[in-house]
Amino acid sequence: MNTDADIPIPAHKSATAKNTASRLLRKMYGQRYLQAMALLGIAWMIIFNYVPMYGIIIAFKDFNIIKSISAAPWAGLEHFKAFMDDDNLGYVIKNTLGMSVLKLIIGFPLPIIFALFLNEVRSIGFKKLVQTISYLPHFLSWVILGGILATWLADVGIINKILLALHVIQEPVSYLAEPSYFWSIIITSDIWKELGWSAIIYLAAMSGVSPEMYEAATIDGAGRFQKMFYITLPSIMGTITILFILAVSGILNSNFDQILVLKNQLNESASNVIDVYVYQTGLQQSRFSYATAVGLIKSLISLGLLLSANFITKRLNNTSLF
């Protein structure tokens, strides 16, 4: 009885496979320097992104630094249940979602609008000046910007001096000590820092729009705003969609550095978000398993948001990440 193993492979197919492999090896050798750079990136990603994933099992164990991860006793879903029963859960979720959703609603469209108007500037020198000034804060860390903001928003800071001079307020206000102002400070400062940098991607996409489309629209009598809405905006819609998907998937990321620098005991009711909560419980209180469980819950929800946003945008305008 004949089997598949007994069937000989045709000579021409074997020769074709060898030729394909030979061409591939020659191509890789010709690109050996690029391949080496790519391999370094892959190695970095494996070492720092995939190898640490072994630590996820800490969420299902009672881990402490005295014992190894493998020696720690299993706890099942105990830490997940503890988080669901935690008294801090309500306001931590409220603060996280509140700031993140407002950042998405306000902060996501602003770079698009800024890029659209900046793209209409005809003076190259002025355009470069505005770009430089707008994305310069991106290169400053939140430690530096946090110190600047703390100085500006203090009782004797420049903000209070201006408002007092304009008779908007009657006495100085310590803004970082008031929980009611914290969300506004976070959202405004985040936009200030990232507006210009985020607009670069949209400006790059706009540079790929065919000038012939603008010329045809000009002949048809279209004005600048009409060109903006009917040519530029639809042409970069794919870029907007991809960035929107990524923004939705990161809605639970509350910019840990920014909040940690600006939070204090007086505004804690408005500043305690998931990332800060994980930091406090995990490192300050040494509840490693509990903090890992909270972080895992956040990651799973973020994955669900990514898949949902990708599915919805694919159905609406046939654009998606995958």
Buried (B, 14 or more C-beta within 10 A) or exposed (E): EEEEEEEEEEEEEEEEEEEEEEEEEEEEEEEEEEEEEEEEEEEEEEEEEEEEEEEEBBBBBBBEEEEEEEEBEEBEEBBBEBBEEBEEBEBBBBBBBBBBEBBBEEBBEBBBEBBBEBBBBEEEEEBEEBBEEBBEBBEEEBEEBBEEBBEBBBEEBEBBEEBBEEEEEEEBBBBBBBBEBBBEBBBEBBBBBBBBBBBBBBBEBBEEBEEEBBEEBEEEEBEEEEBBEEBBBEBBEBBBBBBBBEBBBBBBBBBBEBBBBBBEEBBBEBBBBBBBBBBBBBEEEEBBBBBBBBBBBBEEBBEEBBBEBBEEBBEEEEBBBE
